[in-house]
Amino acid sequence: MAETTGLVQRLTVFSSTLTCVWIGPTPNNNELLSVSNDSSAADTAFAANLIQTLAAAATNYRAVAAIHGDSDAKIISVRVDPV
């Protein structure tokens, strides 16, 4: 598993099944990751929780650690470290 850390620079909801998030130290130095779901109730609820956590971190200028696969950009977990 890979981990990308930094501020949430941008978060864009494209559809009910795909959200993209740019995470990094600056707006010009970031990594594009995604949150997606398969439209099942459980997967949609989990994805919504990830998106809400990322949005809260963005609005409060908190750094996050997004866990994703080594060879893909799909976020499977988000950690917001204490200040």
N, C-alpha and C positions, 0 to 999 in steps of 0.2 A: 504494500500500500504506500502511496505517496501522500505527502502533506504539503499544502500550499498555505502560507501564512501572510497576513497583512490586513490592510483595511479593505472594506468592501467599497470599491471605487465606483461601481455602477451595477445596478440590478434591473434587468428588463424581463418582464413576463410576456412571452410571445403567444402562448396559448395555455389552455388548462392543463396541458401535459408537458410543457417545456418552458423553463426559465433559465436565462443566462446570467451569470454573475462574473464580474471582473474583480479579482482580488490581487492586491499587491501594495507596495509601499507608496507609490505615487500613481496619478492617473496615466502617466506615460510609461510606467514600468509595472505591468500587471499580467496576470494569466487569466484566460477565459475558461471558465468552468460552467457546468450545467447541472440543473436539477430537473429530472424528468420522472414521469410515472406512467404506468400502464393502464390507467383509468380504473383500476380496482379500488374499492373503498379503502382498504388498508394502505395501499401504496400512495393513493392520493392524500390521505391524512398525513402520512409520513413526509411526503414532499412538501405539503403545506406547512408543516412544522419547521422543516429546514428553511423554507423561504421566509417565514416569520422571524426566525432567529437571525438570518442574514440581514433582513430589513431593519430589525431592531439594532443590530450592531452598526449598520450603516448610519442610522439617524443619531446614534449616540457616540460616534467616532471611536468605536471599540475594535480592536484587532481580532481577527478570527483565525482559526486553523481549520481548513477544509480538507477532509480526508477523501481521497479518490483513488481509483485504480492506477497502477503504474503505467498502463498503456492507454488509458482513457481519461476523459475529463468529467465523468459523472460523479457528482458529490454523493457520498454515502453516509457522511457524518460531519457535523460542524461542532467545533469547540470554541467557546468564548472564554478566554482566560481571565481570572480576576485581576483587578487593577492593582 
